[in-house]
Amino acid sequence: MSGVLGFLFLLSGLFVLLIAVGVFWSIRSGQFDDLEGPAERILMDDDDPLLPTRRPRGRDDDS
């Protein structure tokens, strides 16, 4: 086995290990917990009249 071929085997093994660690980290950190939420949230209309409106800052309506 030549030196270049050995280096490529070592490098490919390192990449497989790096991918396995990345997948393990993403599962443990909760990256795959809610896959539908962000996709549906972008479709929500912020101008919907049924949603509560925001009050402007600086006004005190309680007095």
C-alpha positions in Angstrom: 0.0 0.0 0.0 1.4 3.3 -1.0 1.6 6.3 1.3 -1.1 8.3 -0.6 -3.5 5.4 -0.4 -2.9 5.0 3.4 -3.4 8.7 3.9 -6.7 8.6 2.0 -7.9 5.6 4.1 -7.0 7.5 7.3 -8.7 10.7 6.1 -11.9 8.8 5.1 -12.0 7.1 8.5 -11.5 10.5 10.2 -14.4 11.9 8.1 -16.7 9.0 9.1 -15.8 9.5 12.7 -16.5 13.3 12.5 -19.9 12.7 10.8 -20.8 10.1 13.5 -19.9 12.6 16.3 -21.8 15.4 14.6 -25.0 13.2 14.2 -24.7 12.1 17.9 -24.3 15.7 19.0 -27.3 16.9 17.0 -29.5 14.2 18.4 -28.5 14.8 22.0 -28.8 18.6 21.7 -32.4 18.4 20.5 -31.9 19.5 16.9 -34.5 17.0 15.7 -37.1 17.5 18.4 -39.5 19.7 16.5 -39.3 19.4 12.8 -42.7 20.7 11.9 -42.8 23.8 14.2 -40.5 26.2 12.2 -41.9 25.0 8.9 -45.4 25.8 10.0 -44.5 29.0 11.9 -43.3 30.7 8.7 -46.7 30.2 7.2 -48.5 31.9 10.1 -49.9 35.3 9.2 -48.9 38.0 11.7 -51.6 40.3 10.5 -54.4 37.9 11.5 -57.1 39.9 13.4 -57.7 37.0 15.8 -54.1 37.4 17.2 -53.7 39.8 20.1 -52.2 43.1 19.0 -49.1 44.5 20.5 -49.4 47.7 22.6 -46.9 50.5 21.8 -44.1 50.9 24.3 -44.0 53.9 26.5 -47.8 54.1 27.1 -49.2 53.2 30.4 -52.9 52.3 29.9 -53.4 51.1 33.5 -53.7 54.6 35.0 
